[in-house]
Amino acid sequence: MTYSNRAKIDLLGVLSETIERFGTVHEETAKEMAKGVRRITGATYGLSISGIAGPDGGTEAKPVGTVCIGLAAPDGVEGRRFNFSFGKRSMNKVIFAEIALDLLRIKLLKADQTETIS
């Protein structure tokens, strides 16, 4: 977990320009975070979540319940944005994690199907 911008930059290699231009909760930031996770762990896949779980911190453009998920894989990196709000921080955090893991599950199933066809 890298809550601070400094950790995102220093540990994961997110460009400070990305955070300045797009903000912490953005698809581009999540993509760079996922690439960093993959790079520093040596894993085949890197998964990142950056969101506003609440109860505070939301804006009109990015309300509480906004989450950006990054997924870095051998075939590229993707970033997705979702908006949920269950009114409780704990519920938002659960749904953020479940959605991220589901995106990874779907990616793994597609990779498995590609290997089966080859």
C-alpha positions as a printed Julia matrix, in Angstrom:
118×3 Matrix{Float64}:
   0.0     0.0     0.0
   1.33    3.37   -0.96
  -0.95    6.03    0.44
   1.42    8.96    0.08
   2.38   10.56   -3.2
   6.06   10.31   -2.16
   5.76    6.52   -1.81
   4.04    6.27   -5.19
   6.91    8.21   -6.74
   9.84    6.74   -4.79
   8.71    3.12   -4.49
   6.52    2.5    -7.5
   8.13    4.9    -9.97
   5.03    6.98  -10.68
   6.11   10.16  -12.41
   5.52   13.28  -10.34
   4.29   14.88  -13.57
   1.54   12.26  -13.8
   0.3    13.06  -10.31
   0.52   16.81  -10.95
  -1.33   16.56  -14.26
  -4.0    13.97  -13.43
  -4.04   13.61   -9.65
  -3.59   10.59   -7.43
  -6.96    9.05   -8.25
  -6.74    8.68  -12.02
  -6.35    5.88  -14.52
  -2.9     7.07  -15.63
  -1.62    7.1   -12.06
  -3.09    3.65  -11.42
  -1.42    2.33  -14.59
   1.98    3.62  -13.49
   1.43    2.16  -10.03
   0.6    -1.26  -11.51
   3.69   -1.15  -13.72
   5.76   -0.31  -10.65
   4.29   -3.22   -8.68
   5.13   -5.57  -11.51
   8.64   -4.17  -11.85
   9.63   -4.26   -8.18
   8.1    -7.68   -7.44
   9.08   -9.41  -10.64
   5.5   -10.68  -10.92
   3.78  -11.47  -14.17
   0.88   -9.18  -13.24
   0.74   -5.97  -11.22
  -2.49   -4.66   -9.74
  -3.1    -1.24   -8.22
  -6.0     0.59   -6.63
  -6.25    4.31   -6.03
  -9.53    5.64   -4.77
 -11.56    7.86   -2.51
 -13.16    5.53    0.0
 -14.51    8.32    2.19
 -16.1     9.49    4.25
 -14.23   12.67    3.23
 -11.98   13.63    0.35
 -14.42   13.6    -2.51
 -14.96   16.42   -4.97
 -17.56   17.08   -7.64
 -15.24   15.63  -10.28
 -14.13   12.72   -8.08
 -16.77   11.98   -5.47
 -16.39    9.53   -2.6
 -16.63    6.08   -4.16
 -14.37    6.89   -7.12
 -11.72    4.25   -7.75
  -9.1     3.81  -10.43
  -7.59    0.39  -10.97
  -4.42   -0.38  -12.88
  -3.51   -3.78  -14.28
  -0.07   -4.41  -15.75
   0.35   -7.63  -17.72
   2.84   -9.05  -20.2
   0.69   -7.72  -23.05
   0.34   -4.17  -21.73
  -1.15   -1.95  -19.07
  -4.74   -0.82  -18.65
  -6.45    1.59  -16.32
 -10.13    1.71  -15.45
 -12.29    4.11  -13.44
 -15.42    3.21  -11.5
 -17.76    5.06   -9.19
 -19.39    3.35   -6.23
 -20.6     4.73   -2.97
 -21.91    2.62   -0.2
 -21.82    5.45    2.31
 -19.32    3.59    4.46
 -15.56    3.62    3.99
 -15.28   -0.06    4.85
 -17.81   -1.07    2.18
 -16.16    1.11   -0.47
 -12.78   -0.48    0.31
 -14.29   -3.96   -0.03
 -15.89   -3.23   -3.39
 -12.71   -1.54   -4.66
 -10.71   -4.68   -3.85
 -13.34   -7.04   -5.26
 -13.51   -5.15   -8.56
  -9.72   -5.09   -8.87
  -9.47   -8.82   -8.23
 -12.29   -9.49  -10.69
 -10.46   -7.54  -13.41
  -7.38   -9.66  -12.72
  -9.5   -12.84  -12.8
 -10.94  -11.88  -16.2
  -7.46  -11.1   -17.53
  -6.16  -14.47  -16.34
  -9.08  -16.3   -17.93
  -8.43  -14.57  -21.24
  -4.73  -15.42  -21.02
  -5.61  -19.05  -20.3
  -7.94  -19.18  -23.3
  -5.24  -17.73  -25.55
  -2.76  -20.38  -24.39
  -5.34  -23.14  -24.96
  -6.0   -21.96  -28.53
  -2.28  -21.69  -29.44
